C-alpha cells in the first residue's frame, strides 16, 4: 500500500529514537500487535544510524526516518530501506535531493512563508512542528482557507488527550507523537506497556 495512504488510514505516526537491534525487534513487534505498521525513527542519537538497517527484517513496518537535516541523512534513509523521511524544517536543497533519489520527503513548517516555499517545491503534505508550541489547533485551523490544497501532519506535544482535536480538522491527515513509545519505557524494556499505549491510541483515533 502507498505509504501516504497508510498514514492517512492509521491517522497516527508513532515516533521514537531507537538505539539497539533489540529495541528495533521489540518495537516492531509492539507495532504489529497494535496494528500500527508505521514508525518515524528520529536521528537524535548517533547510535540510531547503526540500527536503522535492522528494519529491513520487518518489511511489514513502513519505516520513516525523522530529524533528517543533511543529504547524508537522506542517503542513510535510502540505504535503510525507509519509505519516507521527515525534516524538522523546509530546505529546498534537501527537497530536490530527495526528489532526485525518489524518496518521499515530508518537510516541517511553522509559518505561512515556509508553507509557500514548501508548496512551490511541490510538497502538499507538510509536518506542522512543533505543533503545540506554535499555536496548535487554532493556527492550523487558520491555515485551512489560506492553504486549502495543503494537508498537515502536526507533531510536537501531541498525545492521546489532544490528538483528536487535531484530527478533527479537515486539513489534518495524521499526527505524529512520541507519547506512545516514551524513552523511559524503551529503556526499561516495558514492551507490554508500549503495546498497550499503541493499542490505546488506535482506539482513540478511531473515534474521529
Ligand atoms: C518531532 O520530532 O516530531 C517531535 O519532537 C515529537 O514531539 P513529541 O515528542 O512531543 O511527540
Boltz pocket constraint, residues with backbone or C-beta under 6 A from the ligand:
constraints:
  - pocket:
      binder: B
      contacts: [[A, 15], [A, 42], [A, 66], [A, 67], [A, 129], [A, 155], [A, 156], [A, 157], [A, 158], [A, 176], [A, 177], [A, 178], [A, 179]]
      max_distance: 6.0
